Amino acid sequence: MNETLNALICRHARNLLLAQGWPEETDVDQRNPNYPGWISIYVRLDAPRLATLLINRHGGVLPPLLASAIQRLTGTG
């Protein structure tokens, strides 16, 4: 895959993640040139930020097991 196309794929993926509420520190990269278009996503999340992303990803309606795990993770349950 040429480097320009790879850069466009990574930038587009990062922009999509940011639009969905991922932190600005999110990084997208292609680690394995044998799989063109496959990307890796790197970001550090503390417990509250991870909880927010999971809740938003599920439209605010979480399966009970996930809701329980988030409560334990954030110390709210």
N, C-alpha and C positions, 0 to 999 in steps of 0.2 A: 504494500500500500504506500502511496507516496506521502511524504511528510505533510504537505499542505492539506490534503484530504483528512489525514489523521488529526491534525490540529483543529480543523473545522468540526469534526465529530466530537472531539473532547470539549471544545468550547460550547458547542450546542448542548451537550449533555450537562455541563456545569450550569449553563443558563437555565435549563429546565429544572434542575435541582434547586437553584436559588429561587426560582419563581414559586416553588412549592414549599418554601420556608426553610430550606437548609441553610446553615450558617455560611457567612462570607468566606470562612477559612476552608471550605470544601475544595478539594483538588481532584481533578480527573486526569487520568493518564492511561496510556496503552502500555502494558508491561510485557506482552508476549506478541512479537511481530508475526508469529506463525498463525495468529488468529486475527486477521484484519477486522477492525470495527469493534472488537471486544475491548471493554474499558474496565479500569479499576477506579473505585471511588475511595478517597481517603478523607477522613474528618474525625476530629476529636469531639466527643459529646459528653457533657456531664449529665448526671441523672435527670435533672429537670428538662434539659434541652432534648434528651432522648425521649422522655415522656411526652413532651409537646409534639415532637415529630410523629411519634406513633399514634397519638390521639388524633392529630390532624389527618394523618394518612388513612385512618379508619372513619373519618367523618364524625368523630366524637362519640361513636357507638362502638365500644370495645367488647370483644368476647370476654366472658367472665374471667377466664384464666389469665388473659393478658392484662385486664384491669387489675387483678389481684397482684400480678407481678410488678406492675407499675407502682402500685401503692407501696409495696415492700421496698422497691428500689428508691423511691423518693421519700420514704419514711412517713407517708400519710395514711398508712393503714395497718 
